[in-house]
Amino acid sequence: MARLRAMLNGLSAEEAARIVAVGFVLGTVPVYGLPTLLCAGAALVLRLNLPALQIVNQLIVPVQLALLLPMVRVGAAVAGARPGLAGTLVHALAGWLCLCVPAGVALYFALIGALQWRRSSAPAHSK
């Protein structure tokens, strides 16, 4: 966590919020191994700090695991189906789209506000 804080310290509030939000959204994709590849691709396309994005991705793994069953249930409800083994991946991805993508957008805007407020209220010598 200290390493991530050090990486984000010199960035603008918007860029730091973008790294954390993108890391959260892509880190919760319910397919083993895919979040790492998606974060690497997003870092290249969006010109984000790759090490910081991968640290967020790794920190999110417990959240990814905790959200797996709720994502399957939400996805099944959206599809009008019962959660079952046959459609688990499709239901989990649908649930991820319904839960994590909007949460990531909300997280991005909340972080921008919080980081801007924190940086503006910090003493001058610590900026």
Sequence and secondary structure as in RCSB ss.txt:
>XXXX:A:sequence
MARLRAMLNGLSAEEAARIVAVGFVLGTVPVYGLPTLLCAGAALVLRLNLPALQIVNQLIVPVQLALLLPMVRVG
AAVAGARPGLAGTLVHALAGWLCLCVPAGVALYFALIGALQWRRSSAPAHSK
>XXXX:A:secstr
 HHHHHHHHTS HHHHHHHHHHHHHHHT SSTTHHHHHHHHHHHHHT  HHHHHHHHHHTHHHHHHHHHHHHHHH
HHHHT    STTHHHHHHHHHHHHHHHHHHHHHHHHHHHHHHHHHHS GGG 
